[in-house]
Amino acid sequence: MPRLLSALLVTLLFAVIGRVVGGVNLSGAAAGWIVAFALYSCIGPGAFVALLAVFAVTWTATRLGYARKQRLGVAESRRGRNAGQVLANLCVSGVLAVLGMFVAPELAWLGSMAALCEAAADTACSECGEAWSDSAYLITGLRKVPAGTDGAITVVGTLAGVAAAALVATVAAWLGVLTWPIAAIAGVAGFLGAIVDSLLGATLERRGLMNNNAVNFSSTCATALAAIALKLWL
């Protein structure tokens, strides 16, 4: 009961702050609260702090070079991300947090943290690339394309993605959510998931077969499964 009460109060405060600083709109704040509550109540405060790290990366990266992104037509709304965007990136992590209460917690919670790593890495890759790169390269063939093109990658964005995944994995290990070796698996899987996101963007999204939310959801699913498979293989 004490954990549930603290989870309720802390995650509600998190949702309110996220709305106030413009990271999410009202529906996004509600969706973020649901995921935050699941992580805190099922895994513990360390998992919630890992989610805070994802939010910090997302909020900061989105605001870098915002005027330039507006000129490119790729800037996020100033009202913040909506529920669909939040859940596309975070619902896999939340579902696995709950699942780990009933079966295979080590594997489920590894998948949950890996999905958070991917969410941070994907956002950092795209937002930092759009902010600081004049050109980008389509991941399928490395053809030069304008920054912000679906499926495009940049050197700056890639390095930012590596750093973001490493940050979230480090937080999870430092706070005891995962052991350091398992956290390394989560970080690697998270970055690889961001690559999968670019591949889906360059193929299915560019052809209109998937929208951005579907791409993000699929990438976090692939990340969680890859992390679990790598743990079982090792």
C-alpha positions in Angstrom: 0.0 0.0 0.0 2.7 2.6 0.8 4.3 2.0 -2.6 0.9 2.4 -4.4 0.2 5.6 -2.6 3.6 7.1 -3.3 3.3 5.9 -6.9 0.0 7.6 -7.2 1.1 10.9 -5.8 4.5 11.0 -7.5 3.3 10.0 -10.9 0.4 12.5 -10.8 2.8 15.2 -10.0 5.0 14.0 -13.0 1.9 14.2 -15.3 1.1 17.7 -14.1 4.7 18.9 -14.6 4.8 17.4 -18.0 1.7 19.3 -19.0 2.9 22.6 -17.5 6.3 22.5 -19.3 4.6 21.7 -22.6 6.0 18.2 -23.0 2.6 16.7 -23.4 -1.0 18.0 -23.9 -3.8 17.0 -21.7 -4.4 13.6 -23.3 -0.7 12.9 -23.4 -0.4 13.7 -19.7 -3.1 11.2 -18.9 -1.4 8.5 -21.0 2.0 9.3 -19.5 0.5 9.0 -16.0 -0.8 5.5 -16.7 2.6 4.3 -17.9 4.5 6.1 -15.1 2.1 4.5 -12.5 2.6 1.1 -14.0 6.4 1.4 -13.9 6.6 2.8 -10.4 4.0 0.5 -8.8 5.2 -2.7 -10.6 8.9 -2.3 -10.9 9.7 0.4 -8.4 10.9 4.0 -8.2 14.1 3.3 -10.2 12.0 2.4 -13.2 10.1 5.6 -12.8 13.4 7.6 -12.7 14.4 5.8 -16.0 11.1 7.1 -17.5 12.0 10.6 -16.2 15.3 10.3 -18.1 13.3 9.5 -21.2 11.1 12.5 -20.7 14.1 14.8 -20.1 15.8 13.6 -23.3 12.6 14.0 -25.3 11.8 17.4 -23.9 15.3 18.7 -24.4 15.9 17.2 -27.8 12.5 18.5 -29.1 13.4 22.1 -28.2 16.9 22.1 -29.7 16.9 24.1 -32.9 13.1 24.5 -32.8 13.0 27.5 -35.1 15.0 25.5 -37.7 12.6 22.6 -37.4 9.7 24.9 -37.9 11.3 26.1 -41.2 11.7 22.4 -42.2 8.1 21.6 -41.3 9.1 18.9 -38.9 8.7 20.6 -35.5 6.5 19.0 -32.8 3.5 21.0 -31.7 4.2 23.5 -28.9 1.2 22.0 -27.1 3.2 18.8 -26.6 2.8 15.2 -27.6 -0.7 13.7 -27.5 -1.9 10.4 -26.0 -1.3 8.5 -29.3 2.3 9.6 -29.5 3.0 8.9 -25.8 1.4 5.4 -25.9 3.1 4.5 -29.2 6.5 5.1 -27.5 5.8 4.0 -24.0 2.9 1.5 -23.8 5.1 -1.5 -24.4 7.3 -0.6 -21.5 4.2 -0.2 -19.3 2.6 -3.5 -20.3 5.8 -5.4 -19.7 6.1 -3.8 -16.3 2.7 -5.2 -15.4 3.4 -8.5 -17.0 6.5 -8.9 -14.9 4.4 -9.0 -11.8 3.0 -12.3 -12.9 5.6 -14.1 -15.0 9.3 -13.9 -15.8 10.0 -10.6 -14.1 13.7 -10.5 -15.1 12.9 -10.9 -18.8 9.7 -8.7 -18.7 11.5 -5.9 -16.9 14.5 -6.1 -19.2 12.1 -5.7 -22.1 10.4 -2.8 -20.4 13.7 -0.9 -19.8 14.9 -1.7 -23.4 11.7 -0.2 -24.8 12.4 3.0 -22.8 16.0 3.0 -24.2 14.6 2.8 -27.7 12.1 5.6 -27.1 14.9 7.9 -25.9 17.3 6.9 -28.7 14.7 7.3 -31.4 13.7 10.8 -30.3 17.3 11.9 -29.9 18.2 10.6 -33.3 15.5 12.4 -35.1 15.3 15.6 -33.1 19.1 16.2 -32.9 19.6 15.3 -36.6 16.9 17.8 -37.6 18.3 20.5 -35.3 22.0 20.3 -36.4 22.3 18.5 -39.7 21.9 20.2 -43.1 21.5 16.9 -44.9 20.7 13.3 -44.1 21.0 9.9 -45.7 18.2 7.4 -46.3 19.0 4.3 -44.3 18.1 2.0 -47.2 20.9 2.9 -49.7 22.3 6.0 -48.0 20.9 8.3 -50.7 21.3 12.0 -49.6 17.9 13.5 -48.6 16.7 16.5 -46.7 16.9 16.4 -42.9 13.6 15.3 -41.4 12.8 12.8 -44.2 11.2 9.6 -43.0 13.9 6.9 -42.6 16.8 9.3 -42.8 19.8 9.1 -40.5 22.6 11.6 -39.7 25.9 11.3 -37.9 24.8 13.8 -35.2 21.5 12.1 -34.7 23.1 8.6 -34.5 25.6 9.7 -31.9 22.8 11.4 -29.9 20.7 8.2 -30.1 23.6 6.1 -28.7 24.0 8.6 -25.8 20.3 8.6 -25.1 20.1 4.8 -24.9 23.2 4.7 -22.8 21.8 7.3 -20.4 18.5 5.4 -19.8 20.3 2.1 -19.4 22.8 3.6 -17.0 20.0 5.0 -14.8 18.3 1.6 -14.8 21.5 -0.1 -13.7 22.6 2.6 -11.2 19.2 2.5 -9.4 19.2 -1.3 -9.3 16.3 -1.9 -11.8 18.7 -4.1 -13.8 22.2 -5.4 -13.2 24.9 -3.6 -15.2 25.4 -6.5 -17.7 21.6 -6.7 -18.3 21.3 -3.0 -18.6 24.0 -3.1 -21.3 21.7 -5.5 -23.2 18.8 -3.0 -22.8 20.9 -0.1 -24.1 22.2 -2.0 -27.1 18.7 -3.3 -28.0 17.4 0.2 -27.5 19.7 1.7 -30.1 19.2 -1.1 -32.5 15.4 -0.5 -32.1 16.0 3.0 -33.2 17.6 1.7 -36.4 14.6 -0.6 -36.9 12.5 2.6 -36.6 14.5 4.2 -39.4 14.1 1.1 -41.6 10.4 1.1 -41.1 10.2 4.8 -41.8 12.2 4.5 -45.0 10.0 1.6 -46.3 6.5 1.2 -44.9 6.0 4.8 -43.7 7.3 6.4 -46.8 4.8 4.3 -48.8 1.9 5.2 -46.6 1.5 1.7 -45.2 2.3 2.8 -41.6 2.0 6.1 -39.8 4.6 7.4 -37.3 2.8 6.1 -34.3 2.6 2.6 -35.8 6.3 2.8 -36.6 7.2 3.8 -33.1 5.0 1.1 -31.5 6.4 -1.6 -33.8 10.0 -0.5 -33.0 9.5 -0.6 -29.2 8.0 -4.1 -29.6 10.9 -5.2 -31.7 13.3 -3.7 -29.2 11.8 -5.5 -26.2 11.7 -8.9 -28.0 15.3 -8.4 -29.2 16.5 -7.6 -25.7 14.7 -10.7 -24.2 16.0 -12.9 -27.0 19.6 -11.7 -26.6 19.4 -12.3 -22.8 18.1 -15.9 -23.4 20.8 -16.5 -26.0 23.6 -15.2 -23.8 
